[in-house]
Amino acid sequence: MQPLAFRVVIPARMRSTRLPGKMLAEVAGKPLVAWVAERARASGATDVVIATDHPDIARAVEALGWKSCATSPDHASGTDRLAEAVALLGYGEDEIVVNVQGDEPLIDPRLIRAVASELAGHPDAAIATAAHPIDSAQVFFDPNVVKVVLDERGLALYFSRAPIPYARDAFGRSHDELPRRFPAYRHIGIYAYRVRFLREYSSLAPTAAERFEALEQLRALGHGRRIAVALWDAALEAGVDTAEDLERVRRKLGGG
């Protein structure tokens, strides 16, 4: 068996609706995005690149020895930014690239590696992502929680904000608890891609399901691409969206 080989690209935008400039927020003497790069390196990635739309971010990470790639400020999604980055970097079509969000300084390096390994183990899949078992009815019925249904091979059948799969008999009696051994999974927003898919992504038209659910990954499924799902049952650390999140991260990493 060949050793696992994959690259990590970290999209890092300067603009942020709730916390502008958060990529450069100082955490224990380093910018936030640098902590993400360190987690990515610890995953065993062969290459870690910060894809950014702003020269200040590029200068900050390059001063710490990280590689950066200048991308357009006009991308509609992180996937579009990633696609531009892999084209500029000249990655090969069969290579695996993991998209790690620049505001996830506490991400487990093992999770990064797990999605890369899941994609490597499914040659027929274009993308891999991750999911966590749901054991709470409150979480399961929350429309802000994205659920995923899997086939017997661990490939995604569908993602939805709706409660899927639906336990007809059990939920006909009560919505207060989930039945035993119920296959409910919460989607975790990390993705590994084959570069070939990233190069064709922009040519795929948005689908009706994607628009109504507001879930970008449904575009791939809607066009017949397969998504492998790594099951992850370890703890998950939230990213940084607000000033309160930033203070939480600073406390955890020793900067406040």
C-alpha positions as CSV (number, residue, x, y, z in Angstrom):
1,M,0.0,0.0,0.0
2,Q,1.3,3.4,-0.9
3,P,1.8,6.0,1.9
4,L,-0.9,8.6,2.1
5,A,0.0,11.8,0.3
6,F,-2.0,14.9,0.4
7,R,-1.7,18.7,0.4
8,V,-3.6,21.3,2.5
9,V,-4.8,24.7,1.3
10,I,-6.1,27.1,3.8
11,P,-8.4,29.8,2.3
12,A,-7.9,33.0,4.3
13,R,-10.1,36.0,3.5
14,M,-9.5,39.4,5.1
15,R,-13.2,40.3,5.1
16,S,-15.4,38.7,7.7
17,T,-19.0,39.8,8.5
18,R,-18.9,39.2,12.2
19,L,-15.2,39.6,13.0
20,P,-13.3,41.6,10.3
21,G,-9.6,40.8,10.0
22,K,-9.8,37.7,12.2
23,M,-7.2,35.8,10.2
24,L,-4.5,38.2,11.6
25,A,-5.9,38.4,15.1
26,E,-3.1,37.7,17.6
27,V,-3.3,34.5,19.5
28,A,-0.4,33.8,21.8
29,G,2.0,35.8,19.7
30,K,1.0,34.5,16.3
31,P,-1.8,35.4,13.9
32,L,-4.8,33.1,14.1
33,V,-4.3,31.6,10.6
34,A,-0.7,30.5,11.6
35,W,-2.1,28.2,14.3
36,V,-4.3,26.6,11.6
37,A,-1.2,26.1,9.4
38,E,0.5,24.4,12.3
39,R,-2.4,22.0,12.8
40,A,-2.3,21.3,9.1
41,R,1.4,20.5,9.1
42,A,0.9,18.2,12.1
43,S,-1.6,16.2,10.0
44,G,1.3,14.9,7.8
45,A,0.4,17.0,4.8
46,T,3.2,17.1,2.2
47,D,2.5,20.8,1.6
48,V,0.6,23.6,3.4
49,V,-0.4,26.8,1.6
50,I,-2.4,29.8,2.7
51,A,-4.6,31.0,-0.2
52,T,-5.4,34.6,0.6
53,D,-7.0,37.7,-1.0
54,H,-5.0,40.2,1.0
55,P,-1.3,41.1,1.0
56,D,-1.2,41.7,4.7
57,I,-2.1,38.1,5.4
58,A,0.5,36.9,2.9
59,R,3.2,39.0,4.5
60,A,2.3,37.8,8.0
61,V,2.4,34.1,7.2
62,E,5.4,34.3,4.9
63,A,7.3,36.1,7.8
64,L,6.7,32.9,9.8
65,G,7.9,30.6,7.0
66,W,4.6,29.6,5.5
67,K,3.8,29.5,1.8
68,S,1.1,31.8,0.5
69,C,-0.8,32.1,-2.7
70,A,-2.6,35.3,-3.9
71,T,-6.2,34.7,-5.0
72,S,-9.0,36.9,-6.1
73,P,-11.1,38.8,-3.5
74,D,-14.2,38.1,-5.6
75,H,-14.8,34.3,-5.0
76,A,-18.3,33.3,-4.0
77,S,-17.0,30.4,-1.9
78,G,-14.0,28.7,-0.4
79,T,-14.2,26.0,-3.0
80,D,-13.8,28.6,-5.8
81,R,-10.8,30.1,-4.0
82,L,-9.3,26.6,-3.6
83,A,-9.8,25.9,-7.3
84,E,-7.9,29.0,-8.2
85,A,-5.1,28.2,-5.8
86,V,-4.5,24.6,-7.1
87,A,-4.4,26.0,-10.6
88,L,-1.9,28.6,-9.7
89,L,0.2,26.0,-7.7
90,G,0.1,23.6,-10.6
91,Y,-1.0,20.5,-8.6
92,G,-1.6,17.3,-10.6
93,E,-5.1,16.1,-11.4
94,D,-4.9,13.0,-9.2
95,E,-3.6,14.8,-6.2
96,I,-5.6,15.1,-3.0
97,V,-6.1,18.6,-1.5
98,V,-7.7,19.2,1.9
99,N,-9.5,22.5,2.4
100,V,-9.0,23.6,6.0
101,Q,-10.8,26.8,7.1
102,G,-8.5,29.6,8.2
103,D,-10.6,30.2,11.4
104,E,-10.2,26.7,12.8
105,P,-7.0,27.0,15.0
106,L,-8.1,24.1,17.3
107,I,-8.9,21.6,14.5
108,D,-7.6,18.1,15.3
109,P,-4.8,17.2,12.8
110,R,-6.1,13.6,12.8
111,L,-9.4,14.9,11.3
112,I,-7.5,16.5,8.5
113,R,-5.7,13.3,7.8
114,A,-8.9,11.2,8.2
115,V,-10.7,13.0,5.3
116,A,-7.6,12.7,3.1
117,S,-7.4,9.0,3.9
118,E,-11.1,8.5,3.2
119,L,-10.8,10.0,-0.3
120,A,-7.7,8.0,-1.0
121,G,-9.7,4.8,-0.1
122,H,-12.5,5.6,-2.4
123,P,-11.0,6.0,-5.9
124,D,-14.5,6.6,-7.4
125,A,-15.2,9.6,-5.1
126,A,-14.4,13.2,-6.1
127,I,-14.7,14.6,-2.6
128,A,-14.4,13.4,1.0
129,T,-15.8,15.0,4.1
130,A,-16.6,14.0,7.7
131,A,-19.6,13.4,10.0
132,H,-20.2,12.9,13.7
133,P,-22.8,10.6,15.3
134,I,-25.9,12.5,16.6
135,D,-27.2,11.3,20.0
136,S,-29.5,14.2,20.8
137,A,-33.0,14.6,19.5
138,Q,-32.7,18.4,20.0
139,V,-29.6,18.5,17.7
140,F,-31.2,16.1,15.2
141,F,-34.3,18.3,14.7
142,D,-32.3,21.6,14.6
143,P,-32.4,23.0,11.0
144,N,-29.0,24.7,11.7
145,V,-27.4,21.3,12.0
146,V,-26.7,19.7,8.6
147,K,-27.4,16.0,8.5
148,V,-26.0,13.4,6.1
149,V,-27.4,10.0,5.1
150,L,-24.8,7.3,4.0
151,D,-24.9,4.2,1.9
152,E,-23.4,0.9,2.9
153,R,-20.0,1.9,1.5
154,G,-19.8,5.2,3.5
155,L,-20.7,7.4,0.5
156,A,-23.1,10.3,1.0
157,L,-26.6,9.8,-0.4
158,Y,-27.9,13.3,0.7
159,F,-27.2,16.2,2.9
160,S,-30.0,18.2,4.5
161,R,-31.0,20.7,7.2
162,A,-34.1,18.5,7.6
163,P,-34.2,15.6,10.1
164,I,-32.9,12.7,7.9
165,P,-33.2,9.8,7.9
166,Y,-36.7,9.9,9.5
167,A,-37.7,7.2,12.0
168,R,-41.4,7.0,11.0
169,D,-42.7,4.9,13.8
170,A,-40.5,6.3,16.6
171,F,-41.1,9.9,15.7
172,G,-44.8,9.2,15.2
173,R,-44.9,8.6,19.0
174,S,-42.4,11.3,20.2
175,H,-39.7,13.7,19.0
176,D,-38.1,13.7,22.5
177,E,-35.5,11.1,21.9
178,L,-33.8,9.1,19.1
179,P,-34.4,5.4,18.7
180,R,-31.5,3.0,19.5
181,R,-28.9,2.4,16.8
182,F,-30.4,5.2,14.8
183,P,-28.0,6.2,11.9
184,A,-28.1,9.9,12.4
185,Y,-24.9,11.9,11.5
186,R,-24.0,15.5,11.7
187,H,-22.0,16.9,8.9
188,I,-18.6,18.3,9.7
189,G,-17.5,21.1,7.3
190,I,-14.1,19.9,6.2
191,Y,-13.4,18.7,2.6
192,A,-10.8,16.8,0.7
193,Y,-10.9,17.1,-3.1
194,R,-9.3,15.5,-6.1
195,V,-7.7,18.3,-8.1
196,R,-9.5,17.0,-11.2
197,F,-12.8,17.8,-9.6
198,L,-11.7,21.3,-8.5
199,R,-10.8,22.1,-12.1
200,E,-14.3,21.2,-13.3
201,Y,-16.2,22.7,-10.3
202,S,-16.8,26.1,-11.8
203,S,-18.4,24.6,-14.9
204,L,-21.1,22.8,-12.7
205,A,-24.3,24.7,-12.5
206,P,-25.9,25.2,-9.1
207,T,-28.7,22.7,-8.5
208,A,-32.2,23.4,-7.2
209,A,-31.5,21.4,-4.0
210,E,-28.3,23.3,-3.4
211,R,-30.1,26.6,-3.7
212,F,-33.0,25.7,-1.4
213,E,-31.0,23.9,1.2
214,A,-28.1,26.5,1.0
215,L,-25.6,23.6,1.0
216,E,-22.8,23.8,-1.6
217,Q,-21.9,20.1,-1.4
218,L,-25.3,19.3,-3.0
219,R,-23.9,20.6,-6.3
220,A,-21.5,17.8,-6.5
221,L,-24.1,15.1,-5.7
222,G,-26.6,16.7,-8.1
223,H,-24.1,16.3,-10.9
224,G,-23.4,12.7,-10.1
225,R,-20.1,13.1,-8.2
226,R,-19.6,10.9,-5.2
227,I,-18.7,12.1,-1.7
228,A,-17.0,9.8,0.8
229,V,-17.7,10.4,4.4
230,A,-15.2,9.7,7.3
231,L,-17.0,9.0,10.6
232,W,-15.4,11.0,13.4
233,D,-16.4,10.3,17.0
234,A,-13.7,12.4,18.8
235,A,-14.4,15.8,20.3
236,L,-14.9,18.8,18.0
237,E,-13.6,22.3,18.7
238,A,-15.6,25.2,17.3
239,G,-14.0,27.7,15.0
240,V,-13.7,31.5,15.4
241,D,-16.7,33.5,14.2
242,T,-17.1,36.1,17.0
243,A,-15.0,38.1,19.5
244,E,-16.1,35.6,22.2
245,D,-14.9,32.7,20.1
246,L,-11.5,34.5,19.8
247,E,-11.2,34.9,23.5
248,R,-12.0,31.3,24.0
249,V,-9.3,30.3,21.6
250,R,-6.8,32.6,23.3
251,R,-7.5,31.0,26.7
252,K,-7.0,27.5,25.2
253,L,-3.8,28.4,23.4
254,G,-2.3,30.4,26.3
255,G,-2.7,33.9,25.1
256,G,-5.3,35.3,27.4
